[in-house]
Amino acid sequence: MMFPFLQRLLVFAFLVLLSCGDSPQSVAKNFTENLAKGRISEAKKYATEPTGEMLEFASKIGAMPVNPDFTFVFVEKTVEGDKATVVYRESVDGPDERINLVRIDGKWMVHLQPVK
């Protein structure tokens, strides 16, 4: 009688641990939430070095709007090797936004391209 309960508990614990990992979705969520709330130093922890440098520059010239009401609404993700794209919205009925990530040394990092 105790074995099925223990088995279910272990499966549940495994799924919880699996969902807390360093996935493209969780990295994109942490990056965008910190960025929107003006926590540049924290957002940089989830970004490639060039992206972090762009954030620093934009922050210094006052080009980083703050949105304390930002909410990350996951739509979908696509992973191809060491590259991923996460599609999200800032609200349930908002437009789709895309964020690109790359895997560096086994960790997913946001990699933004400069606008040309």
CORURKA-V369302 format. One record per pair of residues at least 24 apart in sequence whose C-alpha atoms are under 10 Angstrom apart, sorted by the first residue. I is the first residue (numbers start at 1). J is the second residue. D is the distance in whole Angstrom. If there is no record, write none. Layout:
<<I	J	D> <I	J	D>>
//
This chain:
<<22	46	10> <22	106	9> <22	107	7> <22	108	7> <22	109	9> <23	84	10> <23	103	10> <23	107	8> <23	108	7> <23	109	10> <24	77	8> <24	78	9> <24	79	8> <24	83	9> <24	84	7> <24	85	8> <24	86	7> <24	99	10> <24	100	9> <24	101	7> <24	102	9> <24	103	9> <24	107	9> <24	108	6> <24	109	8> <24	110	8> <25	74	8> <25	75	10> <25	76	8> <25	77	7> <25	78	10> <25	84	9> <25	85	9> <25	86	6> <25	87	9> <25	88	9> <25	99	10> <25	101	10> <25	108	9> <26	74	10> <26	86	10> <26	108	9> <27	86	10> <27	101	9> <27	107	9> <27	108	7> <27	109	7> <27	110	7> <28	72	9> <28	74	9> <28	85	9> <28	86	7> <28	87	9> <28	88	9> <28	98	10> <28	99	7> <28	100	8> <28	101	8> <28	108	9> <28	109	8> <28	110	7> <29	71	9> <29	72	6> <29	73	9> <29	74	8> <29	86	9> <29	88	9> <29	99	10> <30	72	9> <31	99	10> <31	109	9> <31	110	7> <32	70	9> <32	71	9> <32	72	7> <32	88	10> <32	90	9> <32	99	9> <32	110	9> <33	67	9> <33	68	9> <33	69	10> <33	70	7> <33	71	7> <33	72	7> <33	90	10> <34	66	10> <34	67	10> <34	68	10> <34	70	9> <35	64	8> <35	65	9> <35	66	8> <35	67	9> <35	68	10> <35	70	10> <36	64	8> <36	65	7> <36	66	5> <36	67	5> <36	68	7> <36	69	8> <36	70	6> <36	71	9> <36	72	10> <36	90	10> <37	64	10> <37	65	9> <37	66	5> <37	67	6> <37	68	5> <37	69	8> <37	70	7> <38	64	7> <38	65	8> <38	66	5> <38	67	8> <38	68	8> <39	66	9> <40	64	9> <43	110	9> <44	109	9> <44	110	9> <45	109	8> <45	110	9> <46	101	10> <46	107	9> <46	108	8> <46	109	5> <46	110	6> <46	111	9> <47	101	8> <47	102	9> <47	108	8> <47	109	5> <47	110	4> <47	111	6> <47	112	8> <48	101	9> <48	102	8> <48	103	10> <48	104	8> <48	108	9> <48	109	6> <48	110	6> <48	111	6> <48	112	8> <49	109	9> <49	110	10> <49	111	9> <50	110	10> <50	111	8> <50	112	8> <50	113	9> <50	114	9> <51	109	9> <51	110	7> <51	111	6> <51	112	6> <51	113	8> <51	114	9> <52	110	9> <52	111	9> <52	112	9> <54	112	9> <54	113	9> <54	114	8> <55	112	10> <82	106	9> <82	107	10> <82	108	8> <83	108	9> <83	109	10> <83	110	10> <83	111	10> <84	108	9> <84	109	10> <84	110	9> <84	111	10> <85	110	9> <86	110	10>>
//
